[in-house]
Amino acid sequence: MHVEIIMGLVIFFLVAFFMIGIGIVQLRSQKPVGFYSGEQPPAEDELMDVQAWNRKHGMMWLWYGVIIIVSALIGTWIGDRIWCTIFMCCGVLLPLIVMIWYHHRLVRRYYK
């Protein structure tokens, strides 16, 4: 393996494990969690089910970490630099769009 491939995989795996860590913290939280750092988490009395809210958000971040790992592995397996880069970037960026959509769906579902 080339050094740049190994460095790329290490970076992707570190980012993925960070996202998985966010998911685990949110799954275990007893207080409502926020979607991202720029957003204030809702108050407990604003939500119909705090545990479901936290579970859904935590699972979303866990899946995001898994998708990053899978896209890095498949991108590396492809071998061609251009397609590898495209595939790996799509594995990071496209899930963010889905996560934002899903978060807004959860807001409509769990806010009182």
N, C-alpha and C positions, 0 to 999 in steps of 0.2 A: 504494500500500500504506500501511496505517496504521502508525504508529510502534510500537504494541504488537505488531503482527504481526512486524515486522522484529526487534524485540528478542527476541521469543519464538523466532524462527527462529535468531537468533545464539546464544542460550543453548542451544538443542537441538543445534545444530551443534558448539558447543564441547564439550558433554558427549559427543556422539557421537565426535568426534575424539579425546577423551581415552580413551574405551573402545577405539577402534581402536588407539591408541598402546599401551595395555596388551596388546592382542592381538599386536601386532608384537613387543613386548619378550618376551612369553612364547613366541612362535614361534621367536625367535632364541636363547633361553636354553639354555645347556648343562646347567645345574643344574635340578633339579625346581622347578617353580613352584607357588605356592599359589593357591587359588581366589580368596580375598579377603584383605584386610589383617588380619583377626582370626584367621586360620588359619595355623599354621606349615606351610611346605611339607614334604612328605615327604623323608626321606633317600634318597639314590640307591639304597641297598641295600634299601629297602622297596618299590621299584617293579620290575615286570618289564621295562618299556620306558620309559625316561625321555623319549626323543625323541617317542614316540607320545603320552605323557601331556602333554607341553608343546604339541605340535601340536594336540591336541584342545582343550585349554584356550585356547590362543591363537586358534583358529578360532571358538570359542564367543564370545570377547570381540569379535572382528572382526565377526561376524554381529550381535551386540548393537548395535554402533555403526551398522551399516547399517540395522537395524530402526528405531533411533531417528531416523535421517535420513529414512527412508521414511515413518514415522508422522508426522513433523513436516511433510513436504511434502504428504502426503495430508490431514492435519488442516487445514493452511492452505488447501488447495484446496477443502475442503468448505465453508468460509466461515461457517457457522453457529457462533457462539461456543460454545454448550453442546456440540454434537457434536464440534466441533474439539477442545475441551478433553478430552472423554471419550476420543476416538480417540488423542490425543497421550499422555495418561496411560496408556492401555492399552498403547501402544507402548513405554513405559518399564517398567511394572510387570509385565505378563504374561511378558515374556521372562525376567525375574529368577526367576520361579517355575520356568520350564522349565530355566534354567541351574542352579539349585540341585538339581533332580531329576537333570539330566544329570551334574553333578559327583559326586553320590552313586553314580550308575551307573558312572562312571569309577573311583571308589574301589574298588568291588567288582571291576572288571575288571582293574585294573593293580596293585593292592597284592598282594604275595606272601602 
